[in-house]
Amino acid sequence: MDDDPEGPPELPMPAPQVLDFPVAVPAHLTLDELVVVGKGWGGDDARDTSCRWENVEVAGVTSDYREPMWRLETRPRRGIRPAAPSGAGLLLDPDVATLAADAVHLMLSSRIPTGIGGEETQRRMQACWERSQALREVFSPLPSATSPWQRRELDVDGQRYAWWVHEDELGWAGAADLGPVFVETRGRGAAPSSSWSLRLLPPPEAAQLLVRA
């Protein structure tokens, strides 16, 4: 008999102080001008109590309830680790093409209006997924000169990194590998300039954002 028919318990949200990776933010904004708009956590096993942060997403503070003009998500490089539940296999860090496709899917799905009915919402969500996967396929191994992905640059604490951006009539999305962390970005209107400047907040400083979230 299954001792746990309802499945493994959810892990509680970890304390901000256990954040163990730096968080990317626009270089020109202070902590007071930023807000956490998304966060995730997990562990090597859903039954394990050792929980850690898996992503932190920030945006600029707005004075209304509209969607932020941009979102910037940081994910740590974790390598290879066990998946949950125990025995389910291994989890691998995503490649940049997968991160970029995720960013496109989130960007497109955020444009789906409310109140259009369940079937139409599902149809549009499926269309968003198919579009994101089609763009992922043209990404690999690296986008060509004629690809819908543009190679731009990120200035991160004075170092240059490749930043892959896709733009269309609905907005923009992009991704970059910064070494210890990945960043996934999306927003409305046109993407930031070809050289966007970011800084990596050390974990103790980034934890202050989580405390306020």
N, C-alpha and C positions, 0 to 999 in steps of 0.2 A: 504494500500500500504506500502511496505517496505521502510522505510526512508533511509536505508543504504544498497542498493542491493549488494554492493561490499564487505560487511562484515565490521567488526570493524577495525579501523586503527591500524597499528603496533605501539607498544610502542617504543619510542626512547631509544637509549642506555643510561643508567644512567651514571652519572659522576663517575670516579674512587673513589672519596672521600666518596661516599655513601655505599661503600662495608661494609657489617656489619657482616662478618664471617671470621675466620682465614683461611688461605690457606696453605695446606700441600706442602712441598718441601723437597727434599733430604737434610739431615742435613749437608752434606759436601760441598754443593754448595753455593756460594754467589749469591746475586741478579744479578750481572753482568754476571753470568754463566747460567742464566735462561731466558727463553722467554715464553710469553703467546702464546699458539698455539690453544686455543679454549676458548670461553666464551659464556655465555648465560644470559638472563635477562627476567623478566616478572613481572606480577602483579596479584593481586587477581581478577582483571577483565580487559579484553583487552581494555575496554573503560576508564579505570582508568589511571590517570596520575602519580600515585604513583608507580614508577617502581623500582625494586631492582634486584641485581645480584643473579643469581640462580646457576651458576657454573663457575669455573675458572680452566683451564687446562694448565699445564706448561710442558716444556721439557727442556733438556739441549741445550745450544746454539751450533749450528753446523756451519761448515765453507762451507757447500755446500747445495744443495737443496734436498738431500735425506730425506726420512722419518726419524724422530728422532728414536733413539734406544729405547726410552721409553717415555711414556706419563703418567702424574699423574694428575687426575682430582679431585677437591674438590667440594662437594655439601653440602650446609647447611641443617641442620635439621629444617624444617619449620612446622612440625606437620600437622594438618588438616586445609585446607583453601579452599575458593571457587574456582571453576574452571572458566575459561573464555571460551566462553562468559557468561555473567550473566545468572544464572539459569541452567547451564550445569551440576551442581552437585558439588562434592567435590574432591579435590586432597589430596592424602595421601603420606607421605614419603615412598619411596620404602624400601623393606627389603633387606638384604644383598644378598640373592639369586637372586633377580631381578637386583641389581647392578652388580653382577658377570656375569649374563647372558648378560647384556648390554655391559660389557667390552669384553666378548667373541665375540659378534656380531660385535663390532667395530674393534676388532683385525682381525677377519676373513675377513670382508668386505674391510678392507684397503689393503688386499693382492690381490684383484681382479685387474688384469691388465687392462689398458686402451686400447681402440681400438679393442675390441673383439665383438662389435655389441650390440645393445640394447637388443635383445632377450636373448643372452647369458649372458649379464650382469644381467638381471632380474632373469634368472635361478640361477645364482650363488648367487645373493643376497638372494633369497628365501632359497637356501641351507644353507647359513650362518645363517639366521634367525631360521631355523628348528634345526640346530645344537646347537645354543645358547639356545633354549627353551628345547631341550632334556637335556642339561647340567643343566639347571635350575631345572628341575624336579628331577634329582638325588641329587640336593643340599639339598632339603627340607626334614625334618626340619633342619638337619645338616648333612654334608657329613659323610659317614661311612669310616672305615679304608681302604676299597677297592675302594672308590670313585675316579673318575678322578680329584676331587678337593683335594689339599693338604693343611693341616692347617700348616701355618708358623707363624712367629711372626714379628710384626712391633714394633720397638722402637721409640716412639713418645715423644720427650722431656723427655726422661727418664722413660716413662711408657710403659708397654707391652700390645699390643693388638693382637687379633687373626686376621690373614690375610689369606684369602682363595685364592689359586692360582691354575690355570689350565694351563698346558703346553702341546703343541703338536709340530708337525714338522713345523708349521707356526709361532710359537711364544708363547707368554704367556699373560695371563690376570688374573686379580684378583680384590678383593674388601674387604673393611674393614669398620667397624662401629667404629668411634673414639669418639662417644658421641655427641658433638655439631655439628660435620660434618661427612660426609661419604667420603671415597676415593675410586676411581675406577682407576685401573691401567692396562696398556697393553704395550707390547713391542716386539721387535725382539730378536731372539736367546734365550738364557736361562734366566729365571727370576733371579732377584738379590738374593743374599745369603739368607739363612733361617732367618736371622735377619737383616732386612733392617731398617736403621735409618732415620727417618723423623723429621722435626720440623714444628711447626705451626706458620706461620708468622701472627702477629697481623694485623688487617685490615689496619691501616695506612701504615704499611710497605708493605703489599701485594698490596696496591693501587699503589705503585710506579711501580710495574710490569705492571699494567693496563695502567698507563700513557704512558709507552713506547710501548705498544702493538699497 
